[in-house]
């Protein structure tokens, strides 16, 4: 939940002007900051506070210790002073020097998203681990990781079964082992969701063999999901048929318990096929091509600079 404690008209999903009973973040104008600090003092489930326009002088902010804090102000001196006050109490501080923060920037802070890259498949039709095939000088799975990170995901988790995948993603993402990978995609989805931190409000589920999706598609999906009125799931659609969606898909945390009960190899599609009313689609500019066969790879690899088509 996003608790707006001031007269702020921010079209964010799950926004409320009433005190929520569940975990939440607060967005407040500086002139009402004292009220927000009193709220934080009695609500341990208030995980973060954004302050738009800082007070001068900075008040006692010790209750913000250990929490995420976003400081927004167009005045350099006030921004610096308040940010330093928060740092002194060991809050996790971000800041924006502006009088008019963008809704997308506030949304990204208030509703963090973690990417779950499913990279534990067997690749039986390829004959080798397709995720490690070279495209433009790096493994296919690394292109997917980069799209997630550059598109705005706060965290990137790669679910793997082959230790070579773990080695390939080292340093670029958190790698999580799925011991039940042979049971199908649903098990990897469960492992990836279980690895997300408490502050993550949604998960972007991506396939490790879709190197052409691109960061722009990720950015569009996140922005659409964070907007007021968006459904719990937002997926990419290609061409003229919005109803024919393919991963990536952003999934609100409220749906994760149902995903944890899934079995087999269909992943989140099982849920959205049963409940299409839970899913919005966004026309995407990238390409959803995945790599299942040597022929697929030969086609895709030609699109990367310096990579002639070749058999794996």
C-alpha positions in Angstrom: 0.0 0.0 0.0 1.0 3.6 -0.7 -0.2 5.8 2.2 -0.5 9.5 1.0 -0.5 11.6 4.2 -0.7 14.9 2.4 -2.8 16.5 -0.4 -0.9 14.7 -3.1 -2.6 13.6 -6.3 -0.4 10.7 -7.3 -2.0 8.1 -9.6 -0.2 5.1 -8.1 -1.6 1.6 -7.7 -2.8 0.7 -4.2 -2.8 4.3 -3.0 -4.8 5.3 0.1 -5.5 8.4 2.1 -6.6 6.3 5.1 -4.2 4.6 7.5 -3.7 1.1 6.1 -3.7 -2.0 8.3 -1.1 -3.8 6.2 2.6 -3.2 5.4 3.0 0.1 3.5 5.1 3.1 2.5 4.3 6.7 3.3 4.6 9.7 1.0 4.2 13.1 2.8 4.9 16.8 2.2 7.5 18.3 4.4 5.1 20.5 6.3 3.3 17.3 7.6 6.5 15.4 8.3 6.0 15.4 12.1 2.7 13.6 11.7 4.5 11.0 9.5 7.3 10.5 12.0 4.7 9.9 14.7 3.0 7.4 12.5 6.3 5.6 11.8 7.1 5.4 15.5 4.0 3.2 16.2 3.9 1.3 12.9 6.8 -1.1 12.5 5.2 -2.2 9.2 5.8 1.2 7.7 8.8 0.3 5.6 9.6 3.6 3.9 9.0 7.3 3.9 9.2 9.8 1.0 9.4 13.5 2.0 8.5 16.0 -0.7 9.8 19.4 0.3 12.0 19.2 3.4 11.4 21.3 6.6 14.0 23.7 7.8 15.5 22.9 10.3 15.4 19.1 10.0 13.5 17.5 12.9 14.5 14.5 15.0 14.4 11.7 12.4 15.7 8.8 14.6 12.6 6.8 14.0 13.6 6.5 10.3 16.7 4.4 11.3 16.9 1.3 9.1 14.1 2.4 6.8 14.2 3.5 3.2 13.8 7.2 2.8 13.4 9.3 -0.3 14.2 13.0 0.0 12.8 15.4 -2.6 13.6 19.1 -2.7 14.6 21.7 -5.3 16.7 23.6 -2.7 20.2 22.2 -2.6 20.9 23.2 1.0 17.7 21.9 2.5 18.1 18.7 0.4 21.7 18.2 1.7 20.8 19.0 5.3 17.9 16.6 5.5 19.7 13.9 3.7 22.6 14.1 6.0 20.3 14.0 9.0 18.8 10.7 7.7 22.2 9.3 7.0 23.3 10.0 10.5 20.6 7.7 11.9 21.5 5.1 9.3 18.4 5.3 7.2 18.7 4.0 3.6 18.5 7.3 1.7 17.8 8.3 -1.9 17.3 11.8 -3.0 16.0 13.9 -5.9 16.8 17.6 -6.4 13.6 18.8 -7.9 10.4 20.6 -6.9 8.2 18.4 -9.1 9.2 14.8 -8.9 7.9 12.6 -11.8 5.2 10.1 -11.1 7.3 7.3 -12.6 10.2 8.1 -10.3 8.0 8.2 -7.2 6.3 5.0 -8.4 9.6 3.2 -8.8 10.7 4.2 -5.3 7.3 3.4 -3.6 6.7 0.1 -5.5 10.0 -1.8 -6.0 10.0 -4.7 -8.4 12.3 -7.7 -8.4 13.0 -9.6 -11.6 12.8 -13.4 -11.5 14.6 -14.8 -14.5 13.7 -18.5 -15.0 16.9 -20.2 -16.1 16.6 -23.7 -14.8 15.2 -25.4 -17.9 16.6 -28.6 -19.4 16.9 -27.4 -23.0 16.3 -30.9 -24.3 15.4 -29.8 -27.8 18.6 -27.8 -28.1 20.9 -30.7 -27.0 22.9 -28.4 -24.7 22.3 -25.6 -22.2 20.8 -22.9 -24.5 21.1 -20.2 -21.9 24.9 -20.3 -22.2 25.0 -19.9 -26.0 26.9 -16.9 -27.1 25.1 -13.8 -28.6 27.1 -10.7 -29.1 29.9 -11.8 -26.8 27.8 -12.9 -23.8 25.5 -15.8 -22.9 21.8 -15.4 -23.8 20.8 -15.3 -20.1 23.0 -12.3 -19.5 21.0 -10.3 -22.1 17.8 -11.0 -20.1 19.4 -10.0 -16.8 20.6 -6.7 -18.3 17.2 -5.9 -19.8 15.7 -6.4 -16.3 18.2 -4.2 -14.6 18.4 -1.5 -17.2 14.6 -1.5 -17.5 14.2 -0.5 -13.8 14.0 -3.7 -11.7 15.6 -3.1 -8.2 16.8 -6.6 -7.9 17.5 -9.4 -10.3 17.2 -13.1 -9.3 18.2 -15.9 -11.6 16.8 -19.3 -10.8 19.2 -22.0 -12.1 19.8 -25.8 -12.0 23.1 -25.9 -14.0 26.1 -24.6 -12.0 27.5 -23.2 -15.3 24.6 -20.8 -15.4 25.4 -19.7 -11.8 29.0 -19.0 -12.9 27.8 -17.1 -16.0 25.6 -14.7 -14.0 28.0 -14.2 -11.1 28.2 -10.5 -10.1 25.3 -9.5 -12.3 22.4 -11.0 -10.3 21.5 -13.1 -7.3 21.6 -16.8 -8.4 19.2 -19.2 -6.6 19.4 -23.0 -7.1 16.2 -24.9 -7.8 16.7 -28.6 -6.8 13.3 -29.5 -8.3 13.9 -28.0 -11.7 13.0 -31.2 -13.5 9.4 -30.9 -12.2 8.8 -27.9 -14.4 8.7 -24.1 -14.6 6.3 -23.7 -11.7 8.9 -24.9 -9.2 11.4 -22.3 -10.5 8.8 -19.6 -10.2 8.2 -20.6 -6.6 11.9 -20.5 -5.8 12.4 -17.1 -7.4 9.4 -15.5 -5.6 10.5 -17.0 -2.3 13.9 -15.3 -2.7 12.5 -11.8 -3.0 13.0 -9.3 -0.1 10.0 -8.1 1.9 10.0 -4.6 0.4 9.4 -5.9 -3.2 5.8 -5.1 -4.2 5.8 -7.0 -7.5 7.9 -9.5 -9.5 8.8 -9.3 -13.2 8.9 -12.9 -14.4 11.2 -13.3 -17.4 12.4 -16.3 -19.4 16.2 -16.8 -19.6 16.0 -17.6 -23.3 14.4 -14.4 -24.6 17.4 -12.2 -25.3 15.6 -9.8 -27.5 12.9 -8.5 -25.1 14.9 -5.4 -24.2 15.0 -2.9 -21.4 12.4 -0.7 -23.1 9.7 -3.4 -22.8 10.6 -3.9 -19.2 10.3 -0.2 -18.5 6.9 0.0 -20.2 5.6 -3.0 -18.2 6.7 -1.6 -14.9 5.3 1.9 -15.6 1.9 0.4 -16.6 1.8 -1.9 -13.5 2.5 1.0 -11.1 -0.3 3.2 -12.4 -3.6 3.6 -10.5 -6.2 1.1 -11.8 -3.8 -1.4 -13.2 -4.7 -5.1 -12.7 -2.5 -7.3 -10.5 -0.7 -8.7 -13.6 0.6 -6.8 -16.6 2.2 -8.7 -19.5 3.7 -7.9 -22.9 1.6 -8.4 -26.0 3.1 -8.3 -29.5 1.4 -7.3 -32.8 -2.3 -6.5 -32.9 -3.6 -9.1 -30.5 -3.5 -7.7 -26.9 -5.0 -11.0 -25.7 -2.1 -13.0 -26.9 0.5 -12.3 -24.3 4.0 -13.7 -23.6 6.5 -13.1 -20.8 7.7 -10.9 -19.4 4.9 -10.4 -16.9 4.7 -8.2 -13.8 2.9 -9.9 -10.9 1.7 -8.1 -7.8 2.7 -9.6 -4.5 -1.0 -10.1 -3.7 -1.1 -13.0 -6.2 2.1 -14.7 -5.0 0.3 -17.1 -2.6 -1.7 -18.6 -5.6 1.5 -18.9 -7.6 3.1 -20.9 -4.8 0.5 -23.6 -5.3 1.2 -24.1 -9.0 2.6 -27.3 -10.4 4.0 -28.4 -13.7 5.6 -26.5 -16.6 3.2 -23.7 -17.4 4.2 -21.2 -14.7 2.1 -18.0 -14.2 0.1 -18.7 -17.4 -1.9 -21.3 -15.4 -3.2 -18.6 -13.1 -4.0 -16.0 -15.8 -5.6 -18.6 -18.1 -8.1 -19.3 -15.2 -8.5 -15.7 -14.3 -8.0 -13.4 -17.4 -9.6 -10.6 -15.5 -6.5 -10.3 -13.4 -4.3 -9.4 -16.3 -3.6 -6.3 -18.4 -1.5 -6.3 -21.5 0.8 -3.7 -23.0 1.9 -3.6 -26.6 5.6 -4.1 -26.5 8.3 -2.9 -28.8 10.8 -5.7 -28.3 10.7 -9.3 -29.6 9.5 -12.3 -27.6 11.5 -14.8 -29.6 12.8 -17.6 -27.4 15.5 -20.2 -28.2 14.3 -23.8 -28.2 16.1 -25.4 -31.2 19.3 -24.9 -33.1 17.2 -23.3 -35.8 15.9 -20.7 -33.3 19.4 -19.9 -32.2 20.7 -19.5 -35.8 18.0 -16.9 -36.5 18.5 -14.9 -33.3 22.2 -14.9 -33.2 22.4 -13.0 -36.5 20.7 -10.0 -34.8 23.7 -9.5 -32.5 26.8 -7.5 -33.8 29.8 -9.7 -34.5 27.9 -13.0 -34.3 27.6 -15.0 -37.5 24.9 -17.7 -37.4 26.3 -21.0 -36.3 25.1 -24.2 -34.8 25.5 -24.6 -31.0 
